[in-house]
Amino acid sequence: NRSKVVNYLRSRGAPANVAQEIYQDTLVFLDEKKENLELTCKLSVYLIGVARKKLLEYWRKTAKPDKTGDEYEY
């Protein structure tokens, strides 16, 4: 499943090192949830869904804030 998840992240614009880190974070998340996890889909689909959310979090954290109002420098 690693190649599927990493390729998905790369196709969404994630750099190679970030895609690997997100994949590892996804596996840690899966390990934490394994006790109560009941999948109704393929494991790869679940992993891609988790990785997608982690990628969105990454983009939010690394996005440059927009300058508005008083934040403009004159």
Buried (B, 14 or more C-beta within 10 A) or exposed (E): BEEBBBEBBBEEEBEEEBBBBBBEBBBEBBEEEEEEEEEEEEEBEBBBBBBBEBBEEBEEEEEEEEEEEEEEEE
